Amino acid sequence: MIEKSLYENYQISFDDSVTPNSDDYLLIFNNERELYLDKNKKLPKSLEGFDIDFCFYIGEYKGKKLFVANVNTAESFYNLFDVYQLNHDLYHIAGKAVLVRDWYASHRFCGRCGAETVLDEKDMMLKCPSCGQNHYPRIAPAIIVAIRKDDELLMAQHSYHDTIRYALIAGFVEPGESIEEAVHREVEEEVGIKIKNLEYMKSQSWPFPNSLMLAFRAEYESGDIKVDGDEIVKAKWFKKDEIIRYETDISISDWLVQNFIDTTD
């Protein structure tokens, strides 16, 4: 998991009238949200040869202008998991860029009336000149929780994970509920137990596709494990030397597991 601030190397800005030159950073995505890297696994120096859908300036990165572009192509680029393995810093800024790319691609036309939107003069926002609707970038808050019972950690087998055998309990925040309510609800819905001493740990931007992951730890209070049979097919308690680790440390879930290991005798 990347723990340094995005703003160590990046300063936010936005302008669709600025054009790139060969010294700038170009983050070029295809319609599968994959990032283009050249044969040396580096960012390209120009947009030449690409069928550009859109391209715009999104700020300063490491002292140079940064652009995000979308191209129409069937060619396969690098998915963000692969980018993380190649270059953590590049993944960090690409995670920002792909979310801006998604927002722009989804809101160039107003979802309320269908009119073409225009960029706001000040904010990163698309506004509709016809009905006045404002379209800001959207992220989906989600929770993930490490539940401890004495010296054991609860991990579950999710129906939608093909490669991860056991993972922590996680889920999206529903409209009208607090973050804390979401944690308690998700745990009870998915594994049928109650928890106590809920403690917020930290957060992580998670561009798969557009989440803000809020990490917690908690203690078991009562109840027997009873999986929902839909999202969760199996769950059990693991001692720290029994935990099956994730294949990558890209996510905050791995950080939570490591925190449990480090704080358990």
Solvent accessible surface area in square Angstrom, and as a share of the most:
residue,aa,sasa,rsa
1,M,33,0.15
2,I,31,0.16
3,E,109,0.49
4,K,75,0.32
5,S,58,0.38
6,L,38,0.19
7,Y,129,0.49
8,E,110,0.49
9,N,45,0.23
10,Y,7,0.03
11,Q,125,0.55
12,I,88,0.45
13,S,45,0.29
14,F,37,0.15
15,D,52,0.27
16,D,81,0.42
17,S,88,0.56
18,V,47,0.27
19,T,104,0.60
20,P,40,0.25
21,N,81,0.41
22,S,69,0.45
23,D,93,0.48
24,D,11,0.06
25,Y,53,0.20
26,L,1,0.01
27,L,1,0.00
28,I,0,0.00
29,F,0,0.00
30,N,2,0.01
31,N,84,0.43
32,E,129,0.58
33,R,51,0.19
34,E,31,0.14
35,L,0,0.00
36,Y,45,0.17
37,L,10,0.05
38,D,42,0.22
39,K,192,0.81
40,N,101,0.52
41,K,101,0.43
42,K,129,0.55
43,L,31,0.16
44,P,16,0.10
45,K,135,0.57
46,S,55,0.35
47,L,41,0.20
48,E,153,0.69
49,G,84,0.81
50,F,50,0.21
51,D,87,0.45
52,I,60,0.30
53,D,48,0.25
54,F,16,0.07
55,C,35,0.21
56,F,2,0.01
57,Y,21,0.08
58,I,0,0.00
59,G,0,0.00
60,E,55,0.25
61,Y,13,0.05
62,K,97,0.41
63,G,73,0.70
64,K,87,0.37
65,K,55,0.23
66,L,1,0.00
67,F,0,0.00
68,V,0,0.00
69,A,1,0.01
70,N,2,0.01
71,V,1,0.00
72,N,69,0.35
73,T,53,0.31
74,A,113,0.87
75,E,103,0.46
76,S,88,0.57
77,F,21,0.09
78,Y,60,0.23
79,N,63,0.32
80,L,6,0.03
81,F,88,0.37
82,D,64,0.33
83,V,0,0.00
84,Y,2,0.01
85,Q,120,0.53
86,L,76,0.38
87,N,70,0.36
88,H,86,0.39
89,D,45,0.23
90,L,19,0.09
91,Y,13,0.05
92,H,42,0.19
93,I,1,0.00
94,A,0,0.00
95,G,7,0.06
96,K,39,0.16
97,A,0,0.00
98,V,0,0.00
99,L,30,0.15
100,V,6,0.03
101,R,20,0.07
102,D,29,0.15
103,W,10,0.04
104,Y,30,0.11
105,A,39,0.30
106,S,78,0.50
107,H,44,0.20
108,R,70,0.26
109,F,122,0.51
110,C,5,0.03
111,G,74,0.71
112,R,161,0.59
113,C,63,0.38
114,G,47,0.45
115,A,29,0.23
116,E,114,0.51
117,T,11,0.07
118,V,71,0.41
119,L,33,0.16
120,D,28,0.15
121,E,151,0.68
122,K,182,0.77
123,D,60,0.31
124,M,32,0.14
125,M,12,0.05
126,L,3,0.02
127,K,54,0.23
128,C,4,0.03
129,P,95,0.60
130,S,81,0.52
131,C,50,0.30
132,G,52,0.50
133,Q,50,0.22
134,N,65,0.34
135,H,12,0.05
136,Y,93,0.35
137,P,52,0.33
138,R,142,0.52
139,I,97,0.49
140,A,29,0.22
141,P,53,0.33
142,A,4,0.03
143,I,0,0.00
144,I,11,0.06
145,V,1,0.00
146,A,7,0.05
147,I,1,0.00
148,R,60,0.22
149,K,70,0.30
150,D,123,0.64
151,D,58,0.30
152,E,43,0.19
153,L,1,0.00
154,L,1,0.01
155,M,1,0.00
156,A,0,0.00
157,Q,60,0.27
158,H,6,0.02
159,S,64,0.41
160,Y,121,0.46
161,H,62,0.28
162,D,144,0.74
163,T,102,0.59
164,I,55,0.28
165,R,152,0.55
166,Y,12,0.04
167,A,8,0.06
168,L,3,0.01
169,I,1,0.00
170,A,20,0.16
171,G,15,0.14
172,F,112,0.46
173,V,28,0.16
174,E,86,0.38
175,P,130,0.82
176,G,90,0.87
177,E,37,0.17
178,S,49,0.32
179,I,51,0.26
180,E,90,0.41
181,E,96,0.43
182,A,0,0.00
183,V,0,0.00
184,H,76,0.34
185,R,56,0.20
186,E,15,0.07
187,V,0,0.00
188,E,85,0.38
189,E,96,0.43
190,E,4,0.02
191,V,0,0.00
192,G,31,0.30
193,I,2,0.01
194,K,101,0.43
195,I,9,0.04
196,K,84,0.36
197,N,98,0.50
198,L,43,0.21
199,E,78,0.35
200,Y,114,0.43
201,M,42,0.19
202,K,49,0.21
203,S,45,0.29
204,Q,20,0.09
205,S,66,0.42
206,W,44,0.16
207,P,3,0.02
208,F,54,0.23
209,P,73,0.46
210,N,47,0.24
211,S,5,0.03
212,L,56,0.28
213,M,21,0.09
214,L,24,0.12
215,A,0,0.00
216,F,6,0.03
217,R,76,0.28
218,A,4,0.03
219,E,72,0.32
220,Y,50,0.19
221,E,88,0.39
222,S,47,0.30
223,G,38,0.37
224,D,124,0.64
225,I,57,0.29
226,K,159,0.67
227,V,45,0.26
228,D,60,0.31
229,G,56,0.54
230,D,103,0.53
231,E,72,0.32
232,I,0,0.00
233,V,72,0.41
234,K,105,0.44
235,A,14,0.11
236,K,93,0.40
237,W,46,0.16
238,F,9,0.04
239,K,85,0.36
240,K,75,0.32
241,D,126,0.65
242,E,95,0.43
243,I,19,0.09
244,I,61,0.31
245,R,97,0.36
246,Y,27,0.10
247,E,153,0.69
248,T,42,0.25
249,D,67,0.35
250,I,5,0.03
251,S,18,0.12
252,I,1,0.01
253,S,14,0.09
254,D,17,0.09
255,W,55,0.19
256,L,2,0.01
257,V,1,0.00
258,Q,66,0.29
259,N,30,0.15
260,F,6,0.02
261,I,37,0.19
262,D,100,0.52
263,T,72,0.42
264,T,11,0.07
265,D,171,0.88
